[in-house]
C-alpha cells in the first residue's frame, strides 16, 4: 500500500507536466496490478522485457542456487501478470536478449510507436 500511495502522490503532482509515466518494476504481482487500477487507473501500455532465464542469471552476481530460486519466484509471480495484461491488449513484449543499448533502442521504438 505504501508504494502505491507514493506512486500516486508522485504522479498526481506531475499530471500537468508530462505525457505519461514510466514505472519500472511495478506491479510485480497480479494483486498489485489490480490495486493500481482501482486506485489510480488502467495503464495505457505495459512493457515486458522478454529474455531467457540464462540471460537473467548472467546479470546477477549471486550464487547459482540463489539466482535459480529468484528466477523461479519471478516466473511464478510474473506469468499471471503477463497473461492479465495480454488479455487486456496493453502488453508489449520487448526482446531483451541484446546489448543494453539494443534493448534501450527497442524500448524507445516501442514507446514512440505507441505515442503516435
N, C-alpha and C positions, 0 to 999 in steps of 0.2 A: 503494500500500500504506500509506503514512503517513497519508493522510486517513482511510482505513478504520479503521486502528488507533486513531486519535484519536476517531473517532465511536464505536467500540466501547467504548473506555475511558469516555467521557462517558456513554454510555447505561447501561453496567453500574453506574456509580456512582450513578445516579438511579433504578434499577429499582423500588425500594420507594416512591418519592415521586411517581410520575406515572402517568397513564392511558395515556400514549403519547408519541411523539416526532414532531416536525415537522422534517424535514431539508430545508433549502432548497437547491436547485440540485444535488442529488446523488441518484442517479447521473446522469451526463451521457452515458454510452455504455453499450451493452449489456454489454460485458465488466465494467464497474463494477457493474452490477446483479447479474450472475451471481456475482461475487466477494462482494458484500454478502450475498446469500442463502446462500452456502456458509459464510461466516464469522460471520454474525450471525443471519440468518433472513429469511424472506419478509415483506415489508411487508404490512400488512393493507389499506392504501389508498394509492394513488398519485394525486396531483393533477397535472393538466396544465393550465397556464394557456394557453388556446387563443386566439390572436389572429393577425391578418394580419401579413404581412411589413411592411406600411406602418406598422402600429401599433408594431411592434418598432423600426423605423427612426426613428420620431418620438421615441422615448425616448432616442435616442443623439445625442450632440453631435459625433461624429466625422465625417470627410468621407464623402461618399456611397459612394465605391468601397470604403472600409474597412468600412462598415456592410453593404453588399451581400455582401462576402466573408464577414463574420461570420455574417450571416443564412443564407447558403448552407451554411456549415460547421455551423451549428446544426441545420438541417433534415437534413443528411446523417447527423449523429450521433443526432439525436433520433427520427427516423422509425422506425428499427428498435426503439428502446427503447419507444416508444409502442405499436407493434404487439405487442411482447413482453408488456407489461402488459395490453393489451386482451385478449390470448389467455388470460390468467390471471384475467380479470374483476376486476382490482384497480385499474383505471384509471378515474378520474372526471375528465372534462374540464370545466373551468370557463371560461365566457365571460369573456375578459379585454379586451374591447373598450370597456368603460365607463370611468368615472372610477375613481380609486384606491379611493375609498370604496365604490363599487358592487362592484368586484372583491373587496374585502375582505369585504363582507357576503355575497357569493356563496360565498366560501371558507368563511366561518363557518357558513353554512347547510348546506353540503356536509358539513363535519366533524360538525356537530350531528346531522344525519340519519344519518350513519354510526355515531355513538356510541350512538344509541337502539336 
